[in-house]
Every structure is written in C-alpha cells, then in structure tokens.
Amino acid sequence: MHQPGSAGEILEILRDGTPRTKRDLALLTGQARTTVAQRLAVLTDAGLVRETDEATATGGRPSAAYAFNADDKIVLAVDLGANHATCAVSDLFGEVLAHTTDAVPIAEGPQTVMGLVLDRLDALRSQVVELSVGPAVREVMAVGIGLPGPVAQDSGRPTSPPIMPGWDGYDVRRVLEERYGCPVFVDNDANVLALGERAVAWPGVQDLMYVKVATGIGAGIISGGRLLHGAEGAAGDLGHVYSAAAGERPCRCGNRGCLESLAGGMSIAATLTEQGIPAGSPRDVVDLVRAGNLESIHALREAGRAIGDVLAACTALFNPRVIVIGGEIVEVGEPLLAGVRESIYSRALPLASRNLRVTVAQSGALGGVQGASRMAIDAVFSAEHLDAALDRAPAAVG
C-alpha cells in the first residue's frame, strides 16, 4: 500500500490536468507543505510533473502551480479480435494520436499476429514522433493489450482461449516488455471495451456491463467503478452460460446449450446457411440485414431475446446502471437490441431494471484501443505502482 501524501497519490490528483499549488496539494492530502514539496521534487525529477507558467494569487505573493507533464510520453495500445488487430498510440490522457487496423485471424497464431502488432506499433510510434509539435515524444510509458479470450491476471497469459489456437499460456507481456522496456498490461477484449466505452460515453457511471456480440459473446463488467475479473480471469464469459433457447445445440467449447451456440455471430451465420441463405461470417449477417433480408432480421431478434434472458440474470446479480451492446453484429443492432430489451425488461425485477439503460456502444471501432490505453495509464500511474517504480529508479519511471 502507498503512504498517504505519497508521490503516487499527488500524481493521481494532478492527472486530471488541473494545475495546483503546494498549498492546494497539502490541503487535499493532509500533508505538510514541506512533505508535498519533497514529493513534487521527486515527480519533477522523473519528468512527470512540471511547474507551470500559471501562477495563482492568494492575496499576497503569487504561488507557483504544478501540473501533470504529459508532453513527451506516449502509451501503446492493442485490440485483438477474432479477425482483426487494431493498434494505436495515445497520449497520457488516453486520446488516440494515431492508429491502424489489419484484418488478421487470431487463429493464425501468436508468432504471426504479434509479429504484425510489433511492426504496426513501431511504425505508429515513429509516425507520432515525426508529427510531434514541441518536445519530441520519446518515452513509451506503458502498453495495454486486449485479447479475445480469458487472461490470467497474475501473468497476463491467455488461459485455454477457445478461439485462439496456439495461444494458451503464450507470454504476451514478455514479448512487449522486451521490445519497449516498459510495463505491459493485458486483459480480455470485452474488459478493455468496457473501459473504453465508459471513458467515451459514460464517465460518471460506476456500474456498467459491456456485452460484445461478434464471432462469440463476452462481457466486461464494471462494478463500483472497478473491473471484475474473477478468480481465474474468466468473469464475463457469457457465451458459455447455459441458454434454454439454445437447447441441445453443440458449442465449440464442447458443451451443449451455450448461449454462443445460438446467439454468437458465427452461429447466427450457420443458422441462416442451414435455411438456405448463405452466410459464412458475422459480416455476412450484417450485410443481409442491411439488404432487408427478413430471415436474418428474425435471427438477430431471436439471438437478442436469448442474450437478454442471460442479461436479466446478470441484472439481478450485479444491478448495472447501463448495459451496452457492442461488437460487429451491432452495426445493424436494432433487431438484436429490441430482443435484448424485450427479455431484460420482462424478466428482471423492477427494482433492478427501472433505471437501467440498455443501449448500443458509442465508442466505435477505436473503443478497444481506447480502453487498452486507459487500462495501461491507470495501472502505470496508480499510486501503488508509481511509488514502487520511484523507489526503484527515482529519475526514470516506466
């Protein structure tokens, strides 16, 4: 645990971008001004705080103000899905400065996918440096990455991921640490999407669920302002919850009756193909719905009802304020969303559902990298992590 009034705590205060005087910080932390001055000196030496040109008048001599120094540091972010890799560079406030997306199947394996990721991150980093105005962007403070499968929180390694052949136990964190020499933070893609959506659209909401409906189905759950990971990092694996609507349908996980076997994007495509409407992917389903195909619209509505049945139980357990539906299928999300709402509002008790918002994601294609960057920023600048880093190397945090 960090000490009250530590350098890490002071930086947490300054990260909102508002300059503050030593007096302000002493009042906020309950520490003496001499202690605050010592902490500010450490943060200034580490390049994380700067004295601003803005001085505040307090009735006497103007007092110097101090601000978070985000000018010459960047964060790298990666969002991997079943069939895409989005890479980005952000500033220390989580704003994306440059990004790129490649169509690459996660099933190609870690060597292929991570090789592509490293190439893209290197190129984006160089691009941002070349376009920098003022001090050159030099230091990569952290890397955040979301993976489409369960992630062990202690190691950052994928754990028996059903759609990621060859990735089980792969040391994603080590590969990125060796390239960039900074802390790396790894989580499930639905979790980083939840963080991105909350930052972009619901910054004041403390209880939110992000449900990703794409090739499969997963959820990121924020409760009391914190992500829920569970004992093995498998919290939010909605796709493999039993669904009565799925009956005895076989699931790729080996069980029968999983929600994903009926309502996942690939399963919807397979159902349509069985009906004589060729659809080989979630993208084909989206195209059919846009073309007005009634069978595909009906299939999405039924999938939404099944997802809503599961989310009604989640509403009773977690009592979220907002449920966000995202993922590739939600590009034409009205039939799906209508089914989800129908089931939730008919099954959940009024106490839990009367103020519940069920809506489509607003963070768009960059929601994953926005969430990954914010995950990395919040982690590397947490008081605990920062104080430990400053103790190890006072003038070089990272």
C-alpha positions in Angstrom: 0.0 0.0 0.0 1.2 3.5 -0.8 1.6 6.1 2.0 -0.9 9.0 2.3 0.5 12.0 0.6 3.0 9.9 -1.4 4.3 11.0 -4.8 1.9 8.5 -6.4 -1.1 10.0 -4.6 -0.1 13.5 -5.6 0.3 12.5 -9.2 -3.1 10.8 -9.1 -4.5 14.2 -8.1 -2.7 16.1 -10.8 -3.6 13.7 -13.6 -7.0 15.5 -14.1 -5.0 18.2 -15.8 -5.7 21.0 -13.3 -2.6 22.8 -12.1 -2.4 23.1 -8.3 -0.2 24.9 -5.7 1.7 23.2 -2.9 -0.9 24.7 -0.6 -3.7 23.0 -2.7 -2.0 19.7 -2.6 -1.3 19.9 1.1 -5.0 20.5 1.8 -6.0 17.6 -0.5 -3.5 15.1 1.0 -3.4 16.3 4.6 0.3 16.5 4.5 2.7 19.4 5.4 3.8 21.7 2.6 7.4 20.6 3.2 6.4 17.0 2.5 4.4 18.0 -0.6 7.5 19.9 -1.8 9.6 16.8 -1.4 7.1 14.7 -3.4 6.9 17.3 -6.1 10.7 17.4 -6.4 10.7 13.6 -7.0 8.0 13.8 -9.6 9.7 16.7 -11.3 13.0 14.8 -11.5 11.1 11.9 -13.0 9.7 14.2 -15.7 6.1 13.5 -14.6 5.3 17.0 -13.1 6.3 20.4 -14.3 5.9 23.9 -12.8 3.5 25.8 -15.0 3.5 29.4 -16.2 0.2 29.8 -14.5 0.6 31.3 -11.0 -2.3 31.7 -8.5 -2.8 34.8 -6.4 -3.9 34.2 -2.9 -4.0 37.8 -1.7 -0.2 38.0 -1.3 2.7 36.9 -3.4 1.6 34.7 -6.3 2.2 30.9 -5.7 3.7 28.6 -8.3 1.4 25.9 -9.6 2.3 22.3 -10.6 0.8 20.2 -13.4 0.9 16.7 -14.8 3.6 16.6 -17.6 2.1 14.6 -20.4 4.1 16.3 -23.2 6.8 13.8 -24.2 5.4 10.4 -23.3 3.1 8.0 -25.0 1.2 4.8 -24.5 0.8 1.9 -27.0 -2.5 0.1 -27.2 -3.6 -3.0 -29.0 -7.1 -4.5 -29.5 -7.0 -8.1 -30.9 -10.3 -9.7 -32.0 -11.1 -12.9 -33.7 -10.3 -11.4 -37.1 -8.7 -8.1 -36.6 -5.8 -6.3 -34.9 -6.1 -2.6 -34.1 -3.0 -0.8 -32.9 -2.7 2.7 -31.6 -0.6 5.3 -29.9 -2.3 7.5 -27.3 -1.2 10.4 -25.1 -1.2 10.1 -21.3 -4.9 11.3 -21.2 -5.9 8.4 -23.4 -6.5 10.3 -26.6 -5.6 8.4 -29.7 -2.9 10.1 -31.7 -2.5 7.5 -34.5 -4.0 4.1 -35.2 -4.2 1.3 -37.8 -6.4 -1.8 -38.3 -5.5 -5.0 -40.1 -7.7 -8.0 -41.0 -5.8 -10.9 -39.4 -7.3 -14.1 -37.9 -6.3 -14.6 -34.3 -6.1 -18.3 -35.3 -3.0 -17.6 -37.3 -1.2 -17.9 -34.0 0.9 -15.7 -31.7 4.1 -15.5 -33.9 2.2 -14.2 -36.9 -0.2 -11.9 -35.0 2.3 -10.5 -32.6 4.9 -10.0 -35.3 2.3 -7.9 -37.2 1.5 -6.0 -33.9 5.1 -5.1 -33.2 5.6 -3.9 -36.8 2.5 -1.7 -36.6 3.3 -0.3 -33.1 6.9 0.6 -34.3 5.5 2.4 -37.3 2.9 4.3 -35.4 5.4 5.3 -32.8 7.7 6.7 -35.5 4.8 8.5 -37.1 3.8 10.2 -33.9 7.4 11.3 -33.2 7.7 12.8 -36.6 4.5 14.7 -36.2 5.2 15.9 -32.7 4.9 19.6 -32.1 7.2 20.9 -29.3 9.2 18.4 -27.2 9.9 15.2 -29.1 7.9 12.2 -27.9 10.5 9.9 -26.5 9.3 7.5 -23.8 6.8 4.7 -24.0 5.3 4.7 -20.5 3.2 1.6 -20.9 1.5 -0.9 -23.3 -2.1 -2.1 -22.9 -3.5 -5.0 -24.9 -6.9 -6.8 -25.1 -7.2 -10.4 -26.2 -10.3 -12.3 -27.3 -10.2 -14.9 -24.5 -9.7 -15.4 -20.8 -6.5 -13.9 -19.4 -4.7 -14.9 -16.1 -4.4 -11.6 -14.2 -1.1 -12.6 -12.4 0.8 -13.5 -15.6 -1.1 -11.7 -18.4 -1.1 -15.0 -20.4 -4.2 -16.4 -22.3 -5.8 -19.3 -20.4 -7.4 -22.0 -22.6 -8.8 -19.4 -25.0 -11.4 -21.2 -27.2 -10.9 -19.2 -30.4 -7.1 -18.7 -30.1 -5.3 -21.9 -31.1 -1.7 -21.9 -30.2 -2.1 -19.0 -27.7 -2.7 -20.9 -24.4 0.0 -19.8 -21.9 1.7 -17.6 -24.5 3.7 -14.8 -22.8 2.2 -11.8 -24.4 3.5 -9.5 -21.7 7.2 -10.6 -22.1 7.2 -10.1 -25.9 6.0 -6.5 -25.5 8.2 -5.7 -22.5 11.3 -6.9 -24.3 10.5 -4.7 -27.3 9.5 -1.5 -25.4 11.2 -1.8 -22.0 8.1 -0.7 -20.1 5.2 -2.2 -18.0 2.7 -4.1 -20.1 -0.9 -4.7 -19.0 -3.1 -7.5 -20.6 -6.8 -8.2 -20.3 -9.7 -9.7 -22.1 -11.0 -7.7 -25.0 -14.5 -7.3 -23.5 -13.0 -5.8 -20.4 -10.9 -3.2 -22.3 -14.0 -2.4 -24.4 -15.9 -1.8 -21.2 -13.2 0.6 -20.1 -13.2 2.4 -23.4 -17.0 2.7 -23.6 -17.2 4.0 -20.1 -14.4 6.6 -20.8 -16.0 7.8 -24.0 -19.7 7.7 -23.3 -20.4 7.0 -19.6 -17.6 8.6 -17.5 -19.8 9.1 -14.4 -21.3 5.6 -14.3 -19.9 3.2 -11.7 -21.8 0.1 -12.7 -21.7 -0.9 -16.4 -21.8 -4.0 -18.5 -20.3 -4.1 -22.0 -21.6 -7.1 -24.0 -19.6 -7.9 -27.1 -21.5 -9.8 -29.8 -19.2 -10.7 -32.6 -17.8 -14.2 -33.5 -18.6 -15.1 -29.9 -20.1 -13.4 -26.9 -18.3 -11.9 -23.9 -18.9 -9.2 -21.3 -16.8 -6.7 -19.4 -18.3 -5.9 -16.0 -17.5 -2.7 -14.1 -19.0 -2.7 -10.6 -18.4 0.1 -8.2 -16.0 1.6 -10.7 -13.8 -1.4 -10.8 -13.4 -4.2 -13.4 -14.5 -7.7 -12.2 -12.0 -10.4 -13.2 -12.9 -13.3 -11.1 -10.6 -15.9 -9.5 -9.2 -17.1 -12.8 -9.8 -14.1 -15.0 -12.9 -15.7 -16.5 -15.6 -13.3 -15.3 -18.0 -12.2 -18.0 -17.7 -15.3 -20.2 -21.4 -15.0 -21.1 -21.1 -17.0 -24.3 -20.8 -20.2 -22.4 -23.6 -19.7 -20.0 -26.4 -22.2 -20.5 -29.3 -20.8 -22.5 -32.7 -22.6 -22.6 -33.3 -21.1 -26.1 -30.1 -22.9 -27.4 -31.5 -26.3 -26.3 -29.0 -29.0 -27.2 -27.0 -27.1 -29.8 -23.4 -28.2 -29.7 -20.9 -25.4 -28.8 -17.3 -25.2 -29.9 -16.3 -25.3 -26.2 -17.5 -29.0 -26.1 -20.7 -28.4 -24.1 -24.3 -28.1 -25.4 -26.8 -25.4 -25.0 -24.3 -22.5 -24.6 -25.7 -19.0 -25.4 -23.0 -18.6 -28.0 -24.2 -21.7 -29.9 -27.4 -19.8 -30.7 -26.6 -16.1 -30.5 -22.9 -15.7 -31.4 -22.1 -14.2 -34.8 -20.8 -17.4 -36.4 -23.8 -19.4 -35.0 -26.3 -16.9 -36.5 -24.5 -17.2 -39.8 -24.6 -21.0 -39.6 -28.3 -21.0 -38.8 -29.0 -18.8 -41.9 -26.9 -21.1 -44.1 -29.0 -24.1 -42.9 -32.1 -22.2 -44.0 -30.6 -21.8 -47.5 -29.3 -18.3 -47.0 -25.5 -18.4 -47.4 -23.7 -16.6 -44.6 -20.1 -17.5 -43.7 -19.4 -14.9 -41.1 -20.9 -12.2 -38.9 -20.1 -9.7 -41.6 -22.3 -11.6 -44.0 -25.1 -11.4 -41.4 -24.7 -7.7 -41.2 -24.8 -7.4 -45.0 -28.0 -9.5 -45.1 -29.8 -7.4 -42.5 -28.8 -4.2 -44.3 -30.2 -5.7 -47.5 -33.5 -6.2 -45.7 -33.4 -10.0 -45.5 -36.3 -10.9 -43.2 -34.8 -14.3 -42.1 -31.6 -12.6 -40.9 -33.6 -9.9 -39.1 -35.6 -12.6 -37.4 -32.5 -14.5 -36.4 -31.0 -11.4 -34.8 -34.2 -10.7 -32.9 -34.2 -14.3 -31.5 -30.5 -14.0 -30.6 -31.3 -10.8 -28.8 -34.0 -12.5 -26.8 -31.6 -15.3 -25.8 -28.9 -12.8 -24.8 -31.5 -10.8 -22.9 -32.5 -13.8 -20.8 -29.0 -14.2 -19.6 -28.6 -10.5 -19.0 -31.7 -10.5 -16.9 -30.0 -12.8 -14.5 -26.9 -10.6 -14.6 -29.1 -7.6 -13.8 -30.3 -9.4 -10.7 -26.7 -10.3 -9.7 -24.9 -7.0 -10.5 -27.6 -4.4 -10.8 -25.8 -2.3 -13.5 -26.9 1.2 -14.4 -26.0 0.7 -18.1 -25.8 -2.3 -20.3 -24.0 -1.6 -23.6 -24.2 -3.9 -26.6 -21.2 -3.8 -28.9 -19.3 -5.8 -31.4 -19.5 -6.4 -35.2 -23.2 -7.6 -35.2 -24.3 -4.4 -33.5 -23.5 -2.4 -36.7 -27.1 -3.4 -37.5 -28.1 -3.7 -33.9 -31.7 -2.6 -33.8 -33.3 -6.1 -34.2 -30.8 -7.6 -31.6 -31.2 -4.7 -29.2 -35.0 -4.9 -29.4 -34.8 -8.6 -28.4 -32.4 -7.9 -25.6 -34.6 -5.2 -24.2 -37.7 -7.3 -24.5 -36.2 -10.1 -22.4 -34.5 -8.0 -19.8 -37.4 -5.7 -19.0 -39.9 -8.6 -18.9 -37.8 -10.8 -16.7 -35.7 -8.5 -14.4 -37.4 -7.2 -11.2 -38.4 -3.5 -11.4 -36.1 -2.6 -8.6 -33.1 -3.6 -10.7 -34.4 -2.6 -14.1 -36.5 0.6 -13.6 -33.5 2.9 -14.1 -31.5 0.6 -16.3 -30.3 1.8 -19.7 -29.8 -0.8 -22.5 -28.1 0.8 -25.5 -25.6 0.2 -28.3 -22.0 1.1 -28.0 -20.9 4.6 -28.8 -17.1 4.2 -28.7 -16.9 2.7 -32.3 -14.0 0.9 -33.9 -11.5 2.5 -31.5 -13.2 1.5 -28.3 -10.8 -1.4 -27.7 -7.6 0.6 -28.1 -9.1 3.5 -26.1 -9.9 1.1 -23.3 -6.5 -0.6 -23.5 -4.7 2.7 -23.3 -6.7 3.8 -20.3 -6.1 0.4 -18.6 -2.4 0.9 -19.0 -2.4 4.5 -18.0 -4.5 3.9 -14.8 -2.3 1.0 -13.9 1.2 2.5 -14.5 0.2 5.7 -12.7 -1.7 4.1 -9.8 -0.2 5.2 -6.5 1.0 1.7 -5.7 2.8 1.1 -9.0 4.2 4.6 -9.3 5.6 4.7 -5.7 7.3 1.3 -6.2 8.8 2.5 -9.5 10.0 5.7 -8.0 11.6 3.8 -5.1 13.5 1.6 -7.7 14.6 4.4 -10.0 13.6 7.9 -8.9 14.6 9.6 -12.1 13.3 7.1 -14.6 9.8 5.8 -14.1 8.3 3.3 -16.5 
